[in-house]
Amino acid sequence: MKDPQLRAYVPFVGPFDPCPPVEIRTYLVPPQLFIPFQPMGWPQYSPAEALRIGTLWPALYSPYTPERSKGRKVESDGA
């Protein structure tokens, strides 16, 4: 299944660009753009999990993986 937060576009490549062209650029769309208000009774993470993840509500969770760390093993923080 395709990630609904991941979007892509094809940038313009000029005929005199000195660098090799990037075929496809991707970016993440924040989930809060699609939720106009906070409904009552939403499921919530536990307080410890919410502090570790950065949000109380699972619907607003958006994982971030920097380009530099892709493919690198992420070590656990002991939690």
N, C-alpha and C positions, 0 to 999 in steps of 0.2 A: 504494500500500500504506500502511496506517495504521501510524504509529510505535508500537511496542509499549510504549515507556516513557512515552508521553503518556496521561494519564488525565483524565477530566472528570466534573464533577458539577453538579447544579442546586442552588444555595443557597436557603435559605428566604428569602422576601420577605414581611416583615410589612406589615400594612395601614397602619401609621403611620410607615414608614421615610421619613426626610426626603430621602434621595438617590435618584436614579433607580436601579432595580434592575439588577444584573449578571445576565444570563440564564444564562450558563454560565461556570464557573470551571475552569481547567485547571492541572495540576501534573505534574511529572516524577517517575517512580518510579525510584530508583537501580537499575542493573542488578545490583549485588552482592546484592540481596535474593533473587534467583532462582538464585544459584550457591552451593550450600552449602559446597563446598570447591574448591580449585584443582587441577584434574586435571593429571597429568603430560603433557608433550608439547604443551601449548597453543601455538598460534602467537603470536609476539611481534613487537612493533615493534622497529626498530633503537634503540639507546640515545639517539641524538639526537632521533628522532621521538617516543620515549616521554617524554623530558623536555619536548618542546614540547606534546604532547597531555595529559600528566599521568597516564598509565598505561602499563604495559608490555604489557598484553594487550588486543587488539582487542575481545574480548567484554565487557570492563569499561568501554569508552569510552562516554561519554555527553556529547554536545555541549551546551553551555549558551549560550543566546542571551538576554541580558537584554531585558526589555520595552522599555527606552529605545533599544536599538540595533537593534530589528527595523525593517527597511526602510532602514536606513542602510548605506552601503557600508563594509565592513571592509577596512582597508588591510593589506597584507602586511608582516610584520616583517623581510623580507629573507632568510628562511630558504628 
